[in-house]
């Protein structure tokens, strides 16, 4: 028992040390999938900027329309493009072979990215691109070093400059700062990144929109049932001495 506890403490200590040494704390994402306006905007941004390379193949457009309360016209205008049908899965049109030729690796499906990485990581990644002329697309990312992906939001975000510090004798990028302005201010781009993160958080677990509101009724029922059973128990046992 003591040995197992010692191993667990060692593991968590190593994780903490590694995080501290990395010196790259994640930015806090203000995620709220019940903010349907934000999720809708995120769906539009995803379709416009991300779906060309990344799919979300675990969800159908019809489910998105139902959950986000979007009619067919809005779906066709903002979310679906080309000859996509409402009951299709949200897959990327790019063939894996073409993607590998372009990027050197097939871009991952993002259906479960928030569950796998966390909302803070996704938000930090979207905000973490910086200019790096050594990379094929001229950019790198502070939370995913040497990532093969270009910064598809650069027109909105503008360019960013890396903040470099010396960590154990090695220059390390720990953050970014604003360089040339994009179409949006920093505050406006933060909202875009939040909307995209909100949408991907919704896609990772769409049932949460129904499950969480239902949970409070289940808890209320269990409390009521406990009260009834307690009264019933007292009634049955009142004559037992």
N, C-alpha and C positions, 0 to 999 in steps of 0.2 A: 504493500500500500504506500509506504513512505517513498519507495523507489519510483513508483508510478507518478506520485505527486511531484517528486523532484524533476522527473523527465518533463512533465507538463510545464512546470515553472521555467525550466531551461528553454523549452520551445517558445513560450510566450515572451521570454526575455530576449531571445534571438530575434523574434519578429519585431519587438519594440526597438531594438538596437538597429536593425536593418532599416526600419522606417525613419528613425532619427538620422541615420547616416545618409539616407537618400536626400533628406532636406527638401523634400517636395511635397508639402502638405496639400491635400486636395481642397479645392474650393467647395464651399457648401452650396448644394443645389436646393433651391426653394421649390421642391416637388409637391404638387397637389393635383392628382389626376381627376379630382372632382371639379377642378376649374376647367370646365369644358371649352370655354373660349380659348384658353391657353393651349389645350390639347388639340383643338381644331387648327389653330395657327401652326402648331408644331407639325401636324399632319401635312399641311400645305407646304411648309418648308422642307419636310422630308421628301415629299413627292418631287419638288422642284430641284432640290440640290443633292439628294442622297440616293434616291431610288434608281438612278441610272446605273449605279454600281452595286449598291447594297439592297438586298431583298429583306422582307419581313414575312417570310413564307408560311409562318404559323397562323396567320390571320387572314380572313377574307375581307374584301372591300365591303361586302354586305354587313359584316359584323361592325366594321368601323362606322358605316353609315348609321346603323341602329344605335350603337352606343353613344356616338357623338351627335345624334339627332340631326343628320345631314340628309337632305332630300337628293333625288337622283341628279337634278340639275347642278346642285352645289358639288356633288361628288365628281361629276364630269368636268366641271369648270376648275375645281381646285385640287382634286386628289388623283383622279384617274385620267390617263392620257392615252391617245391612240385608240386602238380597237379593244381596249381592256373592258371586260364584262364585270358587272356588279358582283357576281358570285365567284369571280376568280380570286385565287390567293395573290397576295401582294408580292409578286416576285419581280426581280430585276430583269430587264430585257437583255442585259449584256451576257453573252455566252461565256462560260468559264474559261474556255481557251483564249478568247479575245481579252478577257480580264487579266489572265496570266501573262499574256504577251505585253500588255500595256503597263502593268504594275509589278510584274515578277511574282505575283502571288494572287490567288483568287480572293477578292474582298469577302469578308465573312457576312453571313446572314445576321441581321441585328434583332431578330425576334426576341431573344432572351438576353441581350447585352446588359440591360440594367440589373437583371437578377444575377448575372454572372459577375459583373464588375462593380455594380452599385451606381446609384444616380450621381453621387459626387464625382466618381471617376469619369462618367460620360460628360458631365458638365465641364469638368476641368479639362478634359480632352478637347472639347469643342473650343474652349478658350485658350488652349495651350500651344497653338501653332506659332512658330517664329521663323524669321528669315534665316536660311542656312544655304548658302550657295554651293556647298559640297554635296547636297542631296539632289537626286535626279529631278525633283519638282521644285527645288529651290526653297523648301521648307522642312522643318523638323518639328517635333512636338515634345513639350517638357515632361509629359507623363507617359509618353510612348516613344522612347528614343529610337530614331532611325525608322520610323513608320514609313510604309511605302505609299501612303495616301497623300494626295495633294490637299491643300486647304481650299475646299470648294466654296467656302464662305468668305474668301478673301476680299471680294468686292464690297461686302457689307462690313466686314471687320477692319479692313485695312491691313497694313503690315505691322508685325510686332518684333521687338528686339529682345534677344535673350539676356537675362540677368545671370551673370556667371560669377561663381564664388569658388574659392579654392577649398576643396574637401579632401583632407588627407593627402595633400600634395598634388591633387589632380583638379584641373578646371572642370567645374560641373555646372550645368544649366539648372537653376533651381526655380526660376520664375521667368515671366516675360513682362515687358512694359510696352506701351503703345509707341509705335513709330509713325508711319504715314497714316493719315486718316482714311477711312473707308466711307461708304455712303451713310453709315450710321454712326452715331456717337457711341462711346463706350457703354453708357447706360442702356441705349437702345439695343446694342448687340447683346448685352447681358440678357435682355428680355427674349431675344431670338434663341439664345442658347438654352434658356430656361424652358421656352416653349418646346423646343426639340427634345429636351430631356424629359419633359412631362409626357410628350407623345410616346417616346420609347419606353417610359415607365408604364404607361397604359398598355402598350403592346405586349410587354413582358408578362402582364397578368391582367387581362381585360375583365376577368370574372370579379376582380376586386371592386369594381363599380357596383356590383350587386351584393357581393359577400359582406363588405364592411357595413353598409346600412342595415343589412339583415341581422348582423351580429348583435346589435343593441337590443333588438326585439327578442332574440334567443336568450340573451343574458337576463332581460326583464322577465321572460317566461320562467327561466330556471330559478330566479329569486322568488317569484310567486309560487312555483311548485314546491320549493323548499319550505316556504312558510306554511303551505297547506299540509305537507307531510309532517311538519313539526306539530301542528295542531292535532293532526290525526293520531300521531304517536302519543301525545299527552292524553287524548281521549281514551285510547285503548289501554293505557297503563295507569290511569288515574286511581283504579281500585286495587292495584298491586302494591303491597306493603313490603 
